[in-house]
Amino acid sequence: MKLKKGDKVKVMVGKDKGREGTVDRVYVKQNKVLVPGVNVYKRHVKKTEDRKEGGIVDIARSLEVSKVMLICPKCKKPARVGYSVEGKKRFRICKRCRSRI
């Protein structure tokens, strides 16, 4: 997966199109990322011993990786991610400005 925790991304498709956020968690097997404040849904929760009040709670759901693009730290624009191999190390690069991420 080309995205990592802490990367700044922009949502390209869906109800939150155009919104930006930082990747909080990466689900590699499901090919999804969790961005707080994006893709938020309401959930009805029952009152329990742990939760004193029931009611409607906002929950952020994960997004498909194909629906977000990495924002390059250098050119500050959404860009595709590629790899460059130097020796035995592999680095992520911005396909737009060719800088190392």
Secondary structure as GFF3:
##gff-version 3
##sequence-region A 1 101
A	DSSP	beta_strand	8	11	.	.	.	ID=ss1
A	DSSP	beta_strand	20	22	.	.	.	ID=ss2
A	DSSP	beta_strand	25	27	.	.	.	ID=ss3
A	DSSP	beta_strand	32	34	.	.	.	ID=ss4
A	DSSP	beta_strand	40	45	.	.	.	ID=ss5
A	DSSP	beta_strand	55	60	.	.	.	ID=ss6
A	DSSP	beta_strand	63	64	.	.	.	ID=ss7
A	DSSP	three_ten_helix	65	67	.	.	.	ID=ss8
A	DSSP	beta_strand	68	71	.	.	.	ID=ss9
A	DSSP	beta_strand	78	79	.	.	.	ID=ss10
A	DSSP	beta_strand	81	86	.	.	.	ID=ss11
A	DSSP	beta_strand	89	94	.	.	.	ID=ss12
###
